């Protein structure tokens, strides 16, 4: 067996596990096991027999160790900590899914990280780590993936994460990593030739994911644009419950942003909200389409108050219409209002087709955007020599909860 998933329906009795242990040569149940996913909360009986699953071939481990409640027994936390401490330091993947703060789990992960070798390539946890363990992680030569909920320590080496490709930030407290990594670069100290240049996250990072409640503003974007090889950028920004729109960019910001990140394929800048008060318009969509030619998936704020007149100018031959456009397939509009009369639906649909010629679906929760979706289908049908579909949503609105 190469992979094992231990979950709630597999919590065997202690007596059964004891018998298995007594009849297992070498004390390892699956000596060729490479991948282990273990929900420790649902398999309490197996915790004392964890060495059964520690194969010498183990490479990938995911532990779900969320606290059952605020008064989780200390012996349970200690047992989970022992499992982490006993993991082979030759792992290349380690993920610990836990809501625990400082304590035995935190200490055991930090200790493991300080002992692990250069084989570790993928690591993620929301548990706070010691400063020493973060320093060690940052110096690992082949670490490609990092998921963290904490920010950088006060002191950090000058060259960090030389091979980092994917960075997922789980809490707003971790956002300073973006600014720190964006400031990294240049030559090693005392060097004078290009041969001594060191790789850094500004060159290697291709995926960046920001946490819930991220404020999307020009300061954050200025740092993100330093990662010029980004392919995927996801911001879990939401205006829900904030009392106002938290998207604080302009069309000019978006134009500069798109020009700096031409390799983007997926761009999510937060779900568009119902306030319809942001300072970006469809002009920002055009900038993105003109600059990010590989883009296929987009979610961003844009104001629709003047969308009809904006689209009329665009359809009538606005600036840049002759440029190559991206191959966007999906546009997410969230709860963005679209207050237009029926005869203007086609104008909006035609304008979107001018901006995104390959657009297939609009993720939308309201009827007007569903009508635009039908308009897009009508345009495609006419372009291919078919018949215009009947008006109305008619189930065409992909991913829409309003249909």
N, C-alpha and C positions, 0 to 999 in steps of 0.2 A: 504494500500500500504506500502511495506517495503523498496522499492528501487526507486529512482527517478534520471533520467538523463536529465539535462537541457542543451540544445545545440542550435545551430543556427536556427534550424527549429521550435523552441518552444518559440520564443520571442513574447509573446502576447502583446497587447496594454496596456498602462497604465490604460485606462478606464476599460478594462476587469478585470485587476488585482484589481482595486479599488472596483469593484462590488463583486469580489470574497472575498476580505478582509471584506467588510461590512456584507457578509452573511456567514462568517466562525466563528462558536462559538470558543471563546478562541483565535482567531487570528492565528490558526495553521491549515493549509490546510490538512495535513496528520498526524494526531496525533500519528500514529504508525510507522512513517518513521524511518528507521534505517540506510539507506545508501543513500548518496547524492553526485552525481557528477555534478558539475556546471561549465560550460564554461562561465565565466562572461563576456568575451569580446563579445560574440555573443548574449547575452541576456541583453542588457543594460536596457530595460524597466522594467525588474524584480528586478533590484538592490535595488530600494527604497522599495520593498515589501519583502525583504529577510526574515522577521520574519514569513511569511507564511510557510516557509520550515524548520523552526527550531523546529522540534519535540522534546519533552522531551525524546523520545526513541532513538534519534540520536546517532549513535556510530561510523560511518565511513563517513568521509567527504573528498572529493577531489575537490579542486578549481583550475581551470585553469585561471590564471590571467596574461597572457603574455601581455605586452604593445602592443597596436595597432601600435604605432609608437614612435619615440623618443620624440614627443611632446604630449604624452597622457594627456588628460585634468586632472588637479589636482583633480577635483570633482569626476571623475571616480575612481582614485586611493583611494581617501578618502572613497568612498562608499564601495569598496572592503575591505578596512581596517576595516570599521564598521562591516562588515559581520564576519570577522575573530574574532574581539573583542567580538562579541555576541555569538559565538559558545559555547556550553556547555563544561565545563571543564572535564566532565566525558567521553569524546571521548576516544576510544581506537585506532582509526586510524585517522591521519591527514596528507594530502599531499597537498602542495601548489605549483602548477606548475607556475612559474613566472620568467621572466628575469629581474625583477626590482632589483636595488641595494638598497642602504640605502634610507629610505623614509618611508611614512606612512604604507606601507605593511610590511616592515621589522620591524617597531616598533610594529605593532599590533601582528605579529607572536611572537615576543620576549616576549611581555607582556602576551600573551595567554600561552606560554610555562611556564613562571614563575608562573602562576596561576593554571596550570593543575595538576591533582592529579596522583596517582600511577596507574590509569587505562590505561594511554597512553602506548601502546605497539608498535605501528608502526608510524614512523614520517619521513617525507621527504620534503625537499625544497632546492632550490638553492639560495634562498634569504638569505643575510647575517643576522646573529642573534647577539644579544648582548652577551657579555661575561657571564652575569648573567644567561641568558636563557640556554646557553650551559652548564654551571655548573649544572643547575637544571636538564636538560636532562640527563647528565652523571650520576646523582644520582638516577634516577628513577629505582625502583627495578625490573620492569617487561618489560622494553623497549627491544624489540626483533629485531627491524628493524630500521636502520638509513640510510637515503640518504642525503648527505650533499656535498656542494661545497666549504666549507671553512675549513681551518685547525684549530687545537686546539688553545685555547687562551694561553697566556704566562704562566698563572698559572692554575693549575688543581688539584683537590683533588687526594690523593694517590690511592684511589680505585674508579674506574669508570666503568660504563656499566656492571653491574654484570650479566646481562642476555642476552647480545647482541648476536644474532645468525646470522644476515645478515647485512653487511656493504657495501654500494654502495657509492663510491667516484666519484662525478660528474665533478670535475676539478682537475688539477695537484696540485693546492694549498692545496687540502685536503689530499694529500699523507702522510704528517707527522703523521696523525692519526695512520697509520700502525705501524710506529716505536714507537709511544707512547704506543699504546695498547700492542705491543709485549714486551715492557719493564715492563708492569704491572705484578704483581704476588707476591707470597709469603704470609706471614702472616700479619695479622693486627698488627699495632704497639703495642709493649708491650706484645704480645702474645708469648706463649711458647709451646702450644699444638696444635696438628693437628686439633682439634675440632674448633679452631678459624680461620682456613683457610677460605678465602673468595673466592667466585667464581669470575672469571674475563673473559674477552673476549678471552684470550689465551686458555681457556677451552671450552667456549660456542660457539665461532664463527664457523659456518659451511659454510657460503658463503661470499666471498670477491670479489668485482668488482672494478677494477681500471679504471681511466678515459682515454679518448683519449690522445695520445701522451705520454703515460707512457714509460719511459726508463727501459727496462728489464735488470737489472744488478745484480751482486752478492750481493750488499748491500741491495737492495730491497728484494731479495729472502731470505736473512738471517733473516730478520724480519718476512717475511711471514711464514717461516717454524716454527715459534714459535706457530702458530695456528694449532696444530696437529690434530684437529678434522675437518679440512676443508673438505668439500665434493665437493664444486664448487669454482673454482678460474677462474676469467675472467679478462684478461688485454686487454684493447682496445689500444694496442700498434700498431703503423703503421709506416712503413719506407717511405711511400709515401710522396714525397716533401721534404724529409730531406737531400737528397744528399748522403745518405749512410745508411747502416744497423744499426738499433738501438738496435738489439738483442745482448747483450754483455756477453753471458754465454759460458761455456765450457762443454764438456762431463762430466768432474769431478763435476762441479756445478750441472748439471742435475741429476747425480747419487745421490749426497747428498740430493738434493731437493726431489727427489722421495722417498728416504728412510725415510725422515722426515714426509712426508704426505701420508701415505699408504691408507687413506680412500677416496682419491679423486675419483669422478665419472665423473666430467667434468673439463677439464683443457684447457684453452685458454690463451696462452702466446703471443698473437699477430699474425696477419696474416703474414705468410711467404712471403718474398719479392723477387723481381727479381734480387737483387744484388748477391745473392748466395755467400756471403763472410763471413758468420758467422762461429764461431769456434766449433759448435756442428755438429755431424754426426749422422748416423743411430745408433751409439752406445748409444746415449742418448735415442732414442726410445726404445731400448732394456732395458735400465735401468728403464724406466718408466713402461714398460710392466711387468718386473720382480717384481717391488715393489708395484705398484698401481693396485692391482688385481681387484678392482671394477670399474676401469675406462672404460667408454663406448664412450667418445667423447673427441677428442684431436686436438688441433691446436698449433703447435710450429714450430720454425725454425730448419732446419737441412740442412747441406751443401750436395749438390748432385754431386760435382765435381768428387768424387771417389766412387760414390754410387754402381757402378757395381762391382768393386773389393771388396768393403765392404760387399755387399750381397753375393758374391761368397764365401768369408771366412765364413760368417754366415751359408749359406746353406750347406757348407762342414763340418759343425760340430764345429762352433766357441764356445768360452767360454760361459757357461751358457745356452746352448741350451736345456739342460734337465730340466730347471726350469719351474715352473708353470707360465703361462702368463696371462695377463689381458684379459677381454672380450670386448676389444675395437670393436665398430661397425663402427665408422666414423672417418676418418682422413682428416683434412683440410690441403691442401697444398698451397692454395692461388695462388700467382704468381711465386712460386718457379720453376725455370727452370729445365727441365729434358732432357738433351742433350745426348741421347743414341741411338744406332742403333737398328733396329728392332729385331735382334736376342737377344739383351740384355734385352728387355722388360720382357720376361718371368723370367729372373734372378731377376729383381727388384720385380716382382709380387711374386715370390716364397719367396724371402727374407722377404717381408712384411708379408706373411702368416706365416713364421717362428716366426716373432716378434709378430704379432697380429693374432692368429689363427682364431678369430671370425670376422675379418674385412670384412665388407660388402660394404662400399662405400668410395669413395675418392672425396672430394669436390675440383674440379680443373677447371681452366680456360684455359688449353691448351691441345693439341692433344696427346702428349706423355703420360700424366697422364691418359687420357681417355683410351689409349691402355693398361696401367697397370690395370685399372679398368676391362677391358675385360679379362685380364690375370687372375685376381682374380676369376672372374666368371668361367673361364675355369678350374681352379684348383678345385673350389668347385664342378663343374659338374663331373670331373673325380673322385673326392673323394667319390661322392655319386653314382658312377656307371653309370652316364649319359654320353652324348656325349659332346665333346669339342665344344663350340660355335664358330661361324665363327670369324675370326680376325677382328679387327676394333672396333670402339666405339659402333656402332649399338644402340645408345640410352641407353647403360648400365650405363653411367657415371652419377650417381645421383648428383643432385645439380650443374652440370657442365654447365657453359655458353658457353663452347666450343663445345658442342654436337649439 
